[in-house]
Amino acid sequence: MITEEVCFWRIQWAGTWMLTRTRASEKSIRLEHPEAIRIDDSKQLMLTPETPQERVQAAARTRNGSPDVIYRM
């Protein structure tokens, strides 16, 4: 599975500090906002299945999964 950690960020936009509307990975947010500050309490783990067997396992886990782990199907 491809694992990616995502969270909300505090960014400076138009001279003011604001929160991002969606969660983003550090790699993607740093491209546009190198000054971004991570909001630690909003961290989630995104798992993307690569094989058919992993997709079946992910589908079973989404029913009883943790709120901190999201499976991207």
N, C-alpha and C positions, 0 to 999 in steps of 0.2 A: 504494500500500500504506500501511496505517496502521502507523507505527513507534512502538514504545514500549520504553523502556529499563527493565529490571527488575533487581533485585539483592536479596541478603539484607540485613537491617538488624539493628542492635543496639538493642533497646528496653528501657525500664524498665517492668516489670510486677510488681505486688505488692511493690514496694520493692526488687526485685533486677533486675540487668541480664541479659538473655538474648537469644539470636538468634532471628529469625523462622524458622519451619519452611519457609515457601515464599517465593519471590521476589516482590517487590512494586514497583510504580512509586513514585516519590517523591510524586506527587500523592495516591495512595491511602493511603500510610502516614502522611502528615502529617495526615490527617483524624483519626486515632485517637491517634497518637503524635508530637506536634510535636517531641519531644526526640530522636527516632530518629537514629542514626548509621549512615551507609552503610558496608557492607563492600565496599571497592573491587574486590577480587579476584574477586567473585562476579557481576560485571556481565554481563548477557546482553541481546541485542537481540531483541525480539519483533516479527515482521512479520506483519500480518494482511492477506491479499489482499482487495481490494474488487471486482474484476471477474473474470469467467470466465477471461480471458486471464492475469491475474496468478495465478490458482489453478493453471493449467497450468504456468506457469513455476515457481511455488513447489514443486509436486509434483516437478518434475525436479531442483530444487536440493536438496531434502531428502536425496536419495541421496548427494550428494557435498559437502554443506554443511559449514560451519564449526560447531564446538561452541558458539561464542559467539553464533550466530544461530539462532533458533527460529522456524519458520513455523507459525502458528496457522491450521489449515485449517478 
